[in-house]
Amino acid sequence: MKIKETHIVPAVAEKIRLQEYAVSIFTSLPTKSSLKKALKKELILLDGKPAKTSDWIEEGQKLELIETENLVKKVFTLKLEVIFEDDYLAVIHKPAGIPTSGNYFKTIENALPFNLKESKAKDALPAPLPVHRLDNPTSGLLLIAKSKAVQVDLNRLFEEKKIQKSYHALVIGSLSASVILKDKIEEKDAETHIEVLEYFQLKNEDFSLVKAFPKTGRTHQIRIHLANHGNPIVGDKLYGKPSESIKKGGLFLAATGLEFIHPVNKNNLILELPLPKKFREIKSFSKNT
């Protein structure tokens, strides 16, 4: 057994359980979900014994992260559009219909080594990793970490809501004015700002092209908020309703904007994608009917 990282607990101000204390103390486990996975696999030791989420933390205790075998990762040879890249991070254009990650071979994560250059950073990750996810049917900008420190920094920026994301969506019905949606999702606060860009009709059915700015990051947040407002996204089989005039094209939701401060060079990165082709085709068709 090889120990990858070791942490000695300093003086703690108040009693705290491991699941709250241990987030980000290991550079390899920057998020709550990665910590939970490591605990489940018994990869974290507390004073030499497998740690549990419910363990209480005290000054002087030793936390150790066990090194796992570096298995050769199979690479998915899917060509992706790279929007931005340096030694520390990258932004790619995720196509719809491909999962970001998961227990599959054909994922965006497995395609990253095929598309991105090897990082020259001293703390380069073994392979590039997404720091957030887009739903399987959603296309758009996906932020990737290439070094351990930047992976931690980007996760922190997301938690502090310092990474701004924007989406384009085509919804059923007419939205006459911009709106702020605040319906709770799974009993948690959620907020999405909706800006109306355009309204049109197609075969006597009303549609609105909107831009969505999620201020929180709940699962399916934009889809749920718009559906609850009575304007489901076209092609949303989970929360929406079938459109009478648009029957193909999948989910009309795309992550088209991303803005954040680069963790290393401190430049303000503003990245934008044009309106996807399928959106433009629907707009063009509506003008000719």
Secondary structure, DSSP 8 states (H G I E B T S, - for coil): --EEEEEE----SS-EEHHHH-TTTSTT--SHHHHHHHHHTT-EEETTEE--TT-EE-TT-EEEEE--------------EEEEE-SSEEEEEE-TTS-SSSSSSSSHHHHHHHHS----STTEEEEEEESS---TT-EEEEEEEEEHHHHHHHHHHHHTT-SEEEEEEEEES---S-EEE---BTTB---EEEEEEEEEEETTEEEEEEEEEESS--TTHHHHHHHHTT--BTT-TTTS---SS--SSS--EEEEEEEEE-TTT--EEEEE----HHHHHHHHHHHT-
